[in-house]
Amino acid sequence: TTDFGQTSMENALQAYPGINVVASINDAGAYGAMTALEAAGKDPAMTIIVGIDAEANAKDLIKAGGMYYGTVDTNPGETGIMAINAAVKLLAAATVPKDIKVPVVKITAETLK
């Protein structure tokens, strides 16, 4: 959540005040981390935040410039289809690959032009 991301980043900054790169497990947590980094006075030109989910707000922040540098579109619709197909195969006692690649797309200011 955004609140958890903010609290986690505030705690991390107390222990490691030099933090200037954040890779978040989702955009929501990244928003909270950004709030904490901004409150700590971090220079947006020297701070990088990357999230996951490719939310519209994340894309807007990326376009605006600043520390929110990128996000990743994990293609949840296609990922869900892949998971269901694998489950059906398992239920039918068919072989399923040990590793299944999920198609993802990185989103940065360059890709949003």
Z-matrix of the N, CA and C atoms (Angstrom, degrees):
N
C 1 1.456
C 2 1.526 1 109.69
N 3 1.292 2 115.70 1 163.21
C 4 1.465 3 120.47 2 177.16
C 5 1.528 4 110.82 3 -61.92
N 6 1.325 5 116.39 4 -42.87
C 7 1.470 6 119.82 5 179.45
C 8 1.525 7 111.54 6 -62.17
N 9 1.329 8 116.23 7 -43.97
C 10 1.465 9 120.02 8 -179.73
C 11 1.532 10 110.21 9 -65.92
N 12 1.322 11 117.14 10 -39.77
C 13 1.457 12 120.71 11 177.10
C 14 1.512 13 111.93 12 -60.56
N 15 1.328 14 115.81 13 -41.33
C 16 1.463 15 120.02 14 179.36
C 17 1.525 16 111.03 15 -66.24
N 18 1.323 17 116.25 16 -47.78
C 19 1.470 18 120.52 17 -179.88
C 20 1.525 19 110.85 18 -62.08
N 21 1.315 20 116.41 19 -43.72
C 22 1.469 21 120.19 20 179.87
C 23 1.524 22 110.93 21 -61.73
N 24 1.324 23 116.81 22 -42.90
C 25 1.460 24 119.85 23 -179.36
C 26 1.515 25 111.22 24 -69.30
N 27 1.331 26 118.05 25 -38.54
C 28 1.470 27 120.72 26 176.85
C 29 1.530 28 109.71 27 -59.46
N 30 1.324 29 116.58 28 -44.98
C 31 1.468 30 120.84 29 179.13
C 32 1.525 31 111.05 30 -65.05
N 33 1.324 32 116.36 31 -42.60
C 34 1.466 33 120.43 32 -179.90
C 35 1.523 34 110.98 33 -63.84
N 36 1.331 35 117.05 34 -39.57
C 37 1.463 36 120.72 35 -179.78
C 38 1.536 37 112.01 36 -66.54
N 39 1.328 38 116.77 37 -29.58
C 40 1.467 39 119.09 38 176.94
C 41 1.524 40 110.08 39 -66.33
N 42 1.305 41 116.33 40 -40.33
C 43 1.466 42 120.74 41 -179.26
C 44 1.526 43 112.11 42 -81.82
N 45 1.324 44 116.53 43 -34.28
C 46 1.471 45 121.97 44 -175.97
C 47 1.530 46 109.84 45 -135.31
N 48 1.307 47 118.00 46 77.55
C 49 1.470 48 121.06 47 -174.43
C 50 1.524 49 114.52 48 -64.12
N 51 1.323 50 118.10 49 -14.42
C 52 1.456 51 120.69 50 -179.32
C 53 1.526 52 114.29 51 -84.87
N 54 1.316 53 118.42 52 3.26
C 55 1.473 54 120.88 53 -179.32
C 56 1.527 55 109.58 54 -56.50
N 57 1.335 56 115.16 55 130.28
C 58 1.461 57 118.83 56 175.62
C 59 1.529 58 112.48 57 -141.19
N 60 1.333 59 116.94 58 9.87
C 61 1.465 60 121.94 59 175.67
C 62 1.519 61 108.27 60 -136.56
N 63 1.342 62 115.96 61 131.59
C 64 1.465 63 121.61 62 178.42
C 65 1.522 64 108.85 63 -131.30
N 66 1.316 65 116.26 64 127.85
C 67 1.460 66 122.47 65 170.85
C 68 1.520 67 105.82 66 -114.55
N 69 1.322 68 116.70 67 108.10
C 70 1.457 69 122.25 68 -174.86
C 71 1.527 70 111.30 69 -95.37
N 72 1.327 71 116.54 70 153.38
C 73 1.460 72 120.66 71 178.60
C 74 1.526 73 112.14 72 -76.67
N 75 1.325 74 116.74 73 -10.22
C 76 1.469 75 120.55 74 175.54
C 77 1.525 76 109.33 75 -161.61
N 78 1.312 77 116.00 76 166.68
C 79 1.464 78 119.36 77 179.37
C 80 1.523 79 111.55 78 -67.36
N 81 1.317 80 117.91 79 -36.70
C 82 1.466 81 120.36 80 -177.71
C 83 1.524 82 111.20 81 -58.50
N 84 1.310 83 117.81 82 -47.39
C 85 1.456 84 121.10 83 177.86
C 86 1.519 85 112.09 84 -64.54
N 87 1.327 86 115.82 85 -35.28
C 88 1.464 87 120.72 86 179.01
C 89 1.521 88 111.21 87 -64.44
N 90 1.342 89 117.51 88 -35.73
C 91 1.471 90 120.04 89 177.86
C 92 1.521 91 110.05 90 -61.63
N 93 1.331 92 116.54 91 -42.76
C 94 1.464 93 120.41 92 178.48
C 95 1.510 94 111.92 93 -65.20
N 96 1.331 95 116.05 94 -41.19
C 97 1.466 96 119.89 95 177.73
C 98 1.521 97 109.96 96 -61.91
N 99 1.321 98 116.94 97 -40.38
C 100 1.453 99 120.75 98 179.47
C 101 1.531 100 110.76 99 -62.63
N 102 1.323 101 116.85 100 -42.29
C 103 1.461 102 120.62 101 178.18
C 104 1.525 103 110.63 102 -58.95
N 105 1.337 104 116.53 103 -44.45
C 106 1.468 105 120.17 104 -179.96
C 107 1.524 106 111.21 105 -66.91
N 108 1.320 107 117.10 106 -40.50
C 109 1.471 108 120.35 107 179.31
C 110 1.520 109 111.33 108 -66.14
N 111 1.323 110 116.66 109 -40.27
C 112 1.473 111 120.38 110 176.64
C 113 1.521 112 110.53 111 -63.30
N 114 1.341 113 116.51 112 -43.62
C 115 1.469 114 120.64 113 179.63
C 116 1.525 115 111.32 114 -63.78
N 117 1.329 116 116.05 115 -28.82
C 118 1.465 117 120.57 116 179.19
C 119 1.525 118 111.51 117 -82.18
N 120 1.332 119 116.46 118 -1.36
C 121 1.456 120 120.55 119 177.22
C 122 1.515 121 114.83 120 78.46
N 123 1.321 122 117.10 121 23.13
C 124 1.466 123 120.07 122 179.56
C 125 1.523 124 110.52 123 -66.08
N 126 1.316 125 116.43 124 141.13
C 127 1.458 126 123.43 125 179.04
C 128 1.527 127 109.11 126 -74.07
N 129 1.332 128 118.30 127 118.16
C 130 1.472 129 120.34 128 -179.58
C 131 1.524 130 113.35 129 -58.83
N 132 1.321 131 117.53 130 -27.69
C 133 1.466 132 120.47 131 179.47
C 134 1.526 133 112.17 132 -75.73
N 135 1.333 134 116.67 133 -14.61
C 136 1.461 135 121.21 134 -177.98
C 137 1.529 136 112.46 135 -117.99
N 138 1.332 137 116.83 136 12.51
C 139 1.464 138 121.72 137 -176.77
C 140 1.518 139 109.03 138 -128.69
N 141 1.323 140 116.30 139 135.04
C 142 1.465 141 121.37 140 -178.25
C 143 1.520 142 109.64 141 -124.34
N 144 1.333 143 115.64 142 128.54
C 145 1.462 144 122.07 143 174.14
C 146 1.522 145 107.68 144 -122.69
N 147 1.329 146 115.49 145 133.44
C 148 1.458 147 121.59 146 176.01
C 149 1.524 148 107.84 147 -130.49
N 150 1.328 149 116.35 148 131.67
C 151 1.455 150 121.56 149 178.30
C 152 1.522 151 111.22 150 -115.44
N 153 1.298 152 114.79 151 -170.98
C 154 1.469 153 122.31 152 177.50
C 155 1.517 154 107.65 153 -137.43
N 156 1.288 155 118.37 154 138.70
C 157 1.469 156 128.67 155 174.35
C 158 1.521 157 112.39 156 129.10
N 159 1.323 158 117.22 157 -19.34
C 160 1.467 159 121.65 158 178.90
C 161 1.528 160 112.05 159 54.71
N 162 1.333 161 116.12 160 43.37
C 163 1.462 162 120.59 161 177.46
C 164 1.534 163 109.98 162 -65.94
N 165 1.307 164 116.39 163 153.95
C 166 1.466 165 121.57 164 179.65
C 167 1.528 166 111.26 165 -57.27
N 168 1.326 167 117.58 166 -41.47
C 169 1.458 168 120.99 167 179.02
C 170 1.526 169 110.98 168 -62.33
N 171 1.316 170 117.02 169 -40.21
C 172 1.461 171 120.75 170 178.29
C 173 1.529 172 109.85 171 -62.48
N 174 1.312 173 116.73 172 -43.67
C 175 1.465 174 120.31 173 178.92
C 176 1.528 175 110.89 174 -62.66
N 177 1.321 176 116.92 175 -39.19
C 178 1.466 177 120.38 176 177.65
C 179 1.528 178 111.06 177 -63.85
N 180 1.334 179 116.48 178 -42.02
C 181 1.466 180 120.51 179 178.80
C 182 1.530 181 110.83 180 -64.90
N 183 1.306 182 116.88 181 -38.55
C 184 1.463 183 121.09 182 178.74
C 185 1.528 184 109.96 183 -64.62
N 186 1.331 185 116.13 184 -46.00
C 187 1.469 186 120.50 185 179.12
C 188 1.525 187 111.72 186 -60.90
N 189 1.332 188 116.61 187 -35.52
C 190 1.466 189 121.50 188 -177.67
C 191 1.525 190 112.58 189 -70.58
N 192 1.320 191 116.71 190 -16.68
C 193 1.457 192 120.44 191 -176.28
C 194 1.511 193 110.01 192 83.70
N 195 1.285 194 117.25 193 176.69
C 196 1.460 195 120.32 194 -177.91
C 197 1.502 196 111.44 195 106.49
N 198 1.306 197 116.08 196 -155.03
C 199 1.460 198 119.85 197 -172.70
C 200 1.526 199 114.35 198 -81.79
N 201 1.341 200 118.26 199 -19.28
C 202 1.478 201 118.93 200 178.09
C 203 1.524 202 106.79 201 -79.14
N 204 1.317 203 115.28 202 97.39
C 205 1.458 204 122.06 203 -168.50
C 206 1.525 205 113.68 204 -88.91
N 207 1.331 206 117.78 205 -34.25
C 208 1.450 207 118.58 206 -176.13
C 209 1.514 208 113.08 207 -166.57
N 210 1.331 209 113.65 208 170.62
C 211 1.454 210 121.63 209 175.32
C 212 1.521 211 106.92 210 -147.69
N 213 1.309 212 116.51 211 170.28
C 214 1.462 213 121.38 212 -179.21
C 215 1.521 214 108.97 213 -125.39
N 216 1.323 215 115.52 214 127.26
C 217 1.464 216 121.03 215 174.78
C 218 1.516 217 107.06 216 -87.49
N 219 1.318 218 116.32 217 109.58
C 220 1.465 219 121.55 218 -177.49
C 221 1.517 220 112.99 219 -86.91
N 222 1.337 221 116.39 220 4.74
C 223 1.455 222 121.32 221 176.10
C 224 1.538 223 111.11 222 51.60
N 225 1.333 224 117.67 223 61.77
C 226 1.467 225 120.03 224 -174.39
C 227 1.525 226 114.30 225 -59.83
N 228 1.317 227 118.10 226 -31.77
C 229 1.469 228 119.63 227 178.71
C 230 1.516 229 111.42 228 -63.16
N 231 1.319 230 116.13 229 -49.96
C 232 1.463 231 120.61 230 179.06
C 233 1.523 232 111.26 231 -66.49
N 234 1.322 233 116.89 232 -37.97
C 235 1.458 234 121.13 233 178.26
C 236 1.529 235 110.31 234 -62.19
N 237 1.325 236 116.61 235 -41.05
C 238 1.468 237 120.67 236 177.54
C 239 1.520 238 111.58 237 -62.66
N 240 1.320 239 116.24 238 -42.61
C 241 1.472 240 120.25 239 178.12
C 242 1.528 241 109.94 240 -61.81
N 243 1.331 242 116.09 241 -43.41
C 244 1.466 243 119.75 242 179.05
C 245 1.524 244 111.35 243 -62.00
N 246 1.316 245 117.05 244 -40.03
C 247 1.465 246 120.83 245 179.85
C 248 1.520 247 111.30 246 -66.54
N 249 1.327 248 116.82 247 -43.43
C 250 1.472 249 120.22 248 178.84
C 251 1.522 250 110.23 249 -63.74
N 252 1.327 251 117.30 250 -43.90
C 253 1.466 252 120.35 251 178.85
C 254 1.524 253 111.42 252 -60.23
N 255 1.324 254 117.04 253 -41.28
C 256 1.461 255 120.71 254 178.02
C 257 1.527 256 110.58 255 -64.70
N 258 1.338 257 116.92 256 -41.98
C 259 1.470 258 120.38 257 179.27
C 260 1.526 259 111.10 258 -63.15
N 261 1.318 260 116.97 259 -42.26
C 262 1.470 261 120.43 260 178.70
C 263 1.522 262 109.83 261 -61.58
N 264 1.311 263 117.57 262 -43.41
C 265 1.471 264 120.98 263 178.76
C 266 1.525 265 110.64 264 -62.30
N 267 1.327 266 116.94 265 -42.85
C 268 1.463 267 120.04 266 178.96
C 269 1.520 268 111.22 267 -62.58
N 270 1.320 269 116.87 268 -42.52
C 271 1.466 270 120.77 269 178.92
C 272 1.524 271 111.46 270 -64.69
N 273 1.326 272 117.24 271 -27.73
C 274 1.462 273 121.83 272 178.84
C 275 1.527 274 110.97 273 -90.76
N 276 1.325 275 116.94 274 9.01
C 277 1.454 276 123.63 275 179.55
C 278 1.531 277 112.58 276 62.61
N 279 1.317 278 116.53 277 25.92
C 280 1.465 279 121.04 278 176.31
C 281 1.525 280 109.51 279 -86.52
N 282 1.289 281 115.77 280 166.16
C 283 1.458 282 121.64 281 179.35
C 284 1.530 283 110.09 282 -82.61
N 285 1.308 284 114.30 283 135.44
C 286 1.462 285 121.21 284 177.50
C 287 1.530 286 106.70 285 -121.29
N 288 1.319 287 117.72 286 135.33
C 289 1.472 288 118.58 287 178.92
C 290 1.524 289 111.56 288 -57.42
N 291 1.326 290 115.49 289 146.63
C 292 1.461 291 120.66 290 178.87
C 293 1.529 292 110.50 291 -62.75
N 294 1.327 293 116.51 292 -40.44
C 295 1.459 294 122.42 293 179.48
C 296 1.518 295 109.19 294 -119.57
N 297 1.331 296 115.41 295 133.35
C 298 1.463 297 121.05 296 177.34
C 299 1.519 298 107.10 297 -121.65
N 300 1.332 299 116.37 298 120.24
C 301 1.460 300 120.01 299 179.85
C 302 1.526 301 110.24 300 -75.89
N 303 1.311 302 114.88 301 131.52
C 304 1.460 303 121.31 302 176.91
C 305 1.527 304 107.48 303 -98.70
N 306 1.326 305 117.51 304 125.86
C 307 1.463 306 118.65 305 179.76
C 308 1.532 307 110.80 306 -72.55
N 309 1.316 308 116.00 307 124.25
C 310 1.460 309 121.12 308 179.35
C 311 1.532 310 109.35 309 -127.61
N 312 1.331 311 115.70 310 158.89
C 313 1.450 312 121.74 311 179.42
C 314 1.517 313 108.63 312 -131.86
N 315 1.336 314 116.54 313 127.03
C 316 1.461 315 118.95 314 176.13
C 317 1.520 316 108.62 315 -80.12
N 318 1.323 317 115.75 316 141.41
C 319 1.463 318 122.44 317 -179.29
C 320 1.529 319 107.13 318 -120.35
N 321 1.313 320 116.21 319 120.46
C 322 1.467 321 122.69 320 176.27
C 323 1.519 322 107.82 321 -134.70
N 324 1.306 323 116.61 322 177.77
C 325 1.465 324 120.48 323 177.69
C 326 1.526 325 110.14 324 -58.02
N 327 1.307 326 117.69 325 -36.08
C 328 1.465 327 121.84 326 179.90
C 329 1.526 328 111.44 327 -64.61
N 330 1.333 329 117.53 328 -41.72
C 331 1.467 330 119.68 329 -178.10
C 332 1.510 331 112.74 330 -77.17
N 333 1.339 332 117.53 331 -16.76
C 334 1.468 333 121.34 332 -179.92
C 335 1.519 334 112.94 333 -90.19
N 336 1.321 335 117.54 334 -2.12
C 337 1.472 336 119.93 335 -179.55
C 338 1.505 337 111.23 336 -70.13
